[in-house]
Amino acid sequence: MSDERPPTPRPVNLGMGRGPGSGRGGIAFGTERAKNFKGTMKLLFKYLRPYWARLAIVFVFAIISTSFMIAGPKLLGDMTNDVVDGYVAQRTSAQVFSKLPLGTKLPANITGEQLLTRLPTNELQKIPAAEKSAISQVNFNNGHARFNFHSISDLAILLVIIYLVSAGFSYAQSWLMTDMVQQLTYRLRHDIAHKIDHLPLKYFDSLPYGEILSRVTNDVDTVGQNLNQSLTQIITSVVMIIGVIGMMFTISWKLALVALTMIPISLGLSTLIIKRSQGYFMGQQDSLGELNGHVEEMFSGHVVMRAFNGEERSIGIFRELNEKLYGNAFRSQFLSGLLMPITQFVGNLGFVGVAVGGGWLAVQGSVSIGGIQAFLLYINLLNQPITQAANVANVLQLAAAAAERVFDFLGEEEESPDPAKAKIIDGVKGIVDFDHVKFGYLADKTIINDFTAKIKPGQRVAIVGPTGAGKTTMVNLLMRFYDVDDGSIKIDGIDTRDMKRAEVRKIFGMVLQDTWLFNGSVKDNIAYGKDNATMEEIVAAAKAAHADGFIRALPGSYEMVLDEEAGNLAQGEKQLITIARAMLADPPMLILDEATSSVDTRTEVLIQSAMERLMKGRTSFVIAHRLSTIRNADLILVMRDGNIVEHGTHNKLLKENGFYASLYNSQFTEAIDYMQGA
């Protein structure tokens, strides 16, 4: 479409030689570190504000699930103590009975407490305290110790119930959390889509499409996946650490102190790794956006790239970007991968310390065997949340890096808002006034210097001039893709800045040099500009654009589905469909930007006749490089260096033998020279 566009603030040639501001040109962004982790997380939690109630339920469920899990090792220890006590009682029962006074008669069933009271004092003092405790807990039947199977079975049933309840609450909180995070990502994508609708065109002219798509897809997915993983782990880890430490102290404060010495060591080492890896996570997301931008550019311009033998350049750039992504990803993943083995190593040191210390305390009778077993299980449980806490910090870095890119996008400056009391034109006449218009894509570089023209209703206005003269820029200003820096553009006496942008654009129908068709049927593509268009109207528009013939020859006719690039149509056929779209929309004013440049001469003649009918009674702006196509224009505006240097009809301008005449004659001279050379 354009012969001049806003220059990109950070242009870098990525192989295809596109000029600044192409909109799809590759732009290399420097690897950035996460600039504001706390600020990004605050914004992220603001997004979670509508889900605070659900988040609170998730946290309560996580606390309940973790609390029941913490109770498990203690019950297992109690079961072990019951078994050990029964075994010890059986082993010592014969010795105890042998020490009873001769002739002592015992009832058929007697408790261990009752048995110990019948021993002589001197014999009772010889029995170790641990064995006394074991015997006191056992019942005897006819002189034989019985295991307390009732207590063991009760503990086993209780343990199964606890683990089932813990699993149930864990499942519920996972389900709620997943649903909540998916709603959050849905909202982020919705806000991004809304933001795209309100961003000025200059933003898209300064970034490759792949970079923008990466923020919509990769970055939002990264935020969702890592947030889902980290939020519940945070509360689970905190509850687990507090609960496990509390249970440790109930078993043995000495062993608890040994275990606690490992925590600051683990956290200190984890903090060092996290700080080192933080910048690489941001670099990974940035590199991924750069790579997506290049791949999108190469696919969209694949034919041109192959035609100019750009494969090696493209592969070289891809390799460079891919190596950059590999470097950032490798470093971030390698450093984050160190967290698990380091915390496990430190945890194993604590495990060894507790095992040795617990064995010594067990010999002293300070801790039961079941207590040691429970304590060792708690050591493993303590290592798990410490590792998770380190992993959560790692995951939050990646989420923050991705969220920062998303929020940077959402924080971009939007178009100036439409006026609160916007004016509406009822019954457009088609009077257009360009009043001393000045404009530049950059503040220090003016492209349109002093454009003044008055277009009467129904006039067919051709805008001509060399490349870079400002022709398409005037169309961009007319459609309010950009606003003028000075002066004004009025339609029927109303300044377009006093109207809503949507109302301004509703007035115009556009047929551009660069065709745009979406993934859908031919029928849907033609009807894009008119809601509820009937099939009869669609066919009539196609016939008027001389597109009906080739459409009916397509497989499926009007129902044929076009792919995203409409690669299953010739360029001229695409153009005819876009012309049919404009005809069906039936707008009061038209803009034709090289609308027939992609069709053959015979089809061009047919389209010109259709355009004659379409433009009849409508104010029309025609941009053309082939000056032979605009000879019948009511007014020709000749632009040069952002100014109107000549204006008038075709014959009048030729008689003046000025700049227009030189442009017009040069085209025929080039054609004659070409024919003579051939």
Order of alpha helices (4+ residues) and beta strands (2+ residues): alpha-alpha-beta-alpha-alpha-alpha-beta-beta-alpha-alpha-alpha-alpha-alpha-alpha-alpha-alpha-alpha-alpha-beta-beta-beta-alpha-beta-beta-alpha-beta-beta-alpha-alpha-alpha-beta-alpha-beta-alpha-beta-beta-beta-alpha-alpha
